[in-house]
Amino acid sequence: MALGPFLLLSAVALVLATAGAILLGEIAVTPRDVTRTLANRILGLDLEVDPIREGIIWHYRLSRAAVAICVGAALAVCGTVLQALLRNPLAEPYLLGISAGASTGAVTVIVLALGAGALSVSAGAFVGATVAILFVAILVRETGGGTERIILAGIAGSQLFNAVTSFIVTSSANAEQTQGILFWLLGSLGSIRWPDAWLSFPIVVIGLAICLYRARALDAFAFGEDAAASLGVDVARVRLELFAVTAFLTATVVSMVGAVGFVGLVIPHATRFLVGPAHGRLILASALGGGVFMVAADVLSRIVLPGQVLPIGVITALFGAPAFAAILWQSRRGR
């Protein structure tokens, strides 16, 4: 499929998914309520609308959908970049332990109040994500390298950082903190409000712009680091720059909604099938596809069980795990 039609279809799907995210929920709202709320909030009008429904539409559902779009775009772009850098179709922040490291950093700041409040949750998550990347890189180098070892090292890192997180929570958190953190670790958009959207949007846009700027270098990485170097790519600089971008995007996402898995695995493969492997197109397409996927997953998390909101990570795993198995099966058949 050409990029233009795909972008148009993705834009339509994103609008429809966002409309569903606003309209669907325990408290019913009508399209009339939505249009009047948007007119009041954006255009400064004073149309009559129930204050409770206006608050639900603007402060809860729309802000939640906006952050879901940013989260999905960030994770999908991270997966696309990591798969190119590592030349591994299974690479993504969750499987490489980056999300687990970011979770450990965020929980450390929340529970232990590291730095007496001077260190923010996002900064703690970034430190944790960076440590996770370094851990995986060192482990792969010391065990002889290879694409298979990257995933094995990522799984080992995930287990290690998850264990550290569990130890911190069980040993230092009170009962209220423990309940909130455990739900948050599974992925939750419940506490999202507009300040989170205003923070995440520029970060995701900047990260996306950097990745698009390096699209040609990522195309060169598909042929190996030696081939990329022969084509004039500063391999060490580009790798460090893009690892830093993926760590920062992952840390931002994790600090807001917790560890959400499989988005960075499923979406890049789906969009690559539709628009091809050229990263100038693939990165943009993955960002849009990730946004649609996360908003749809958020809607499902709120309507699957009446009166209960599922962690969004549960929904993404229900779709992502079968896709993960399919990719493994396809790679086996391709040998």
C-alpha positions, 0 to 999 in steps of 0.5 A: 500500500502506498504511504498516502492512502495508508496515512489517510486510512490511519487518520480516519481510524484514529478519529474513529477510535478517539470518538469511541474513546470519548463516547464509550464508558460507564456514564453515557454521553451523546455526540451532542454533549461532545460537540458542545463540550469541544465548542465551549473548551476550544472556541470559548462558547457558552453552550448548555451542557451537563457539567458532569458530562462536560468534565468527563468528556474533557478532563477524563476521556479526551485527555486519556485518549490524547496520552494513549495516542502519544504512548502508542506512537512512542512505543511503536517508533521505539520498536521500529528503531530497535529492530533496525539497530539490532537487526532483530525482528523481536526487538522492542522496549518491553522484550529488551528489558528497557520498560522493566528498567524504567519501571524500576527507576520510577518505582525507586523514586516513588517509594524511596523518595530518591534524592529527597524529591529532587529527582522526578519520576520521569528522570528516575525512569530514564535512569532505569531505562539507560541502566537496562540498555547498558546491562543488555549491551554488556551481557550480549558483548560478554556472551559473544553477541548474536541476535538470539542472545540479544533477546535472551539478554533482554529477558534476563534483564526484564526478570532482574529489574522486575525482581528489583521492583518487586523487592522495593515495593514489598520491602518499602511501600505501604499497603496503599502504595503497593496496590497503586503501584502494582496496578500501574505496573500493568499499564494504567491510564486512569490517572492521566490528565491534561498536564500529562498530555502537554508533557508527552506530546512535545517529547514524542514529536521531538523523538519522532523528528529525530528518528525520521532524520535518521531514517536513511541511517536506519535503512543502512543498518539493515545491511549491517554495521559494516555496510552502514559505515561504508555508506558514510554512516557514523555508526557509533554516534547514530547508535548512541543517539537512537538508543538515547531517544528510545530510552527517553521515549520509553521512560516518558511512557513508563513514568505516565502509564507503566510498562505496556508490552507488545506495542513496539513488537506488533505495530512495526511488523504490521506497518512494515507489511503495509508500507514496506521497509523504508524507514522514512515511511515506516516510522511515520506509519508506525507512529500513527498505527501505534496511536490507533492501537493504544486508543482502541486498547484503552476503549476495550479496557473500559468496556470488556468488563462492566463496572471495571477497568482492566489494566491496558497492558492486559489488553495489549498482551492479549493481542501482542502475545499471539502476534509474538508467537506468529513472528516466532513461527514465521522466523522459524519457517524462514530459516 
